[in-house]
Amino acid sequence: MPDPFTSPVETVAEIPALRKLVEAERKQNASIGFVPTMGALHAGHMSLIEAAHRDCDFVVVSIFVNPTQFGPNEDFEKYPRVVEQDLVKCHEAGADLVWLPTTEIMYPKNFSTCVTVKMLSQVLEGKTRPDHFEGVTSVVTKLLLCSLPDIAYFGAKDYQQQAIIRRMCLDLNIPVEIKTCPIVRDTDGLALSSRNAYLSEAERESALSLSRALKLAEERIHAGETDLNQLTAEMQQLISTTPLLKLDYATIVDAGTLEEISAPQPDMVALVAAYAGATRLIDNCLLSADATD
Ligand code: AMP
């Protein structure tokens, strides 16, 4: 029989127990950092925990594969669940407490409330995954209300998600500062994602076209490109002609409103989404028409 696993970091499941532990820290004037995740942690997640550890006295990480943000034909069932490995990584990155709520804890019988952020949730990912962001915003609201952090950390990898969460916290006066941390990539440019584990070697190779399309956008804007329609057409072409990839979108939008733009402006973001086989991949890159370096 394998040895029983001993977590290197304190864990908690129930909400009252979580609240008690956070409250005790607060009483000692500790600042609270919070990093929500779905587990299967990689260096991208760890960079968020490390940032929280640098900024805050007490760092809470949640691991919860939230069923309501998966569509009916998506990968909820097969999403990787490796809690023991995750706890080791949380400890290494500087987490003080890992919250592991069950689905029953988060969604007890008769649960009926959801939080919808209009507009920002309806474009890009929202077009292909119509209920996804409602699942995200509803669960993040609960996670924030249960952990009551000073600062919550999100990755720029999910650019639209962090924009929606910022909007939500402003609109609902949720008293938390949102920090967005840079995208962590493999050395070849592929953005780290828990879903990369699904990719075959050939799919992974093809997936590099996403970051290459973003690089193309970055270089061309830097070189003074003004025709964004032409540029996005080239990004789309690069992805859609890659074997094993099915393009969803490749576009350049206003970094704040996420509305499509046809001419360069100071704050823009290039976003791409494609399927590599059955695996949905997203990536993005902030662009600035003012870039001088
Ligand atoms: P997830 O476990 O996929 O829900 O992600 C949890 C958090 O980690 C989200 O805020 C993501 O944006 C962030 N994240 C995921 N991948 C990366 C990455 N490659 N670089 C930085 N942050 C990431």
Boltz pocket constraint, residues with backbone or C-beta under 6 A from the ligand:
constraints:
  - pocket:
      binder: B
      contacts: [[A, 36], [A, 37], [A, 38], [A, 39], [A, 43], [A, 44], [A, 45], [A, 47], [A, 48], [A, 153], [A, 154], [A, 155], [A, 156], [A, 157], [A, 158], [A, 181], [A, 182], [A, 183], [A, 184], [A, 185], [A, 191], [A, 192], [A, 193], [A, 194]]
      max_distance: 6.0
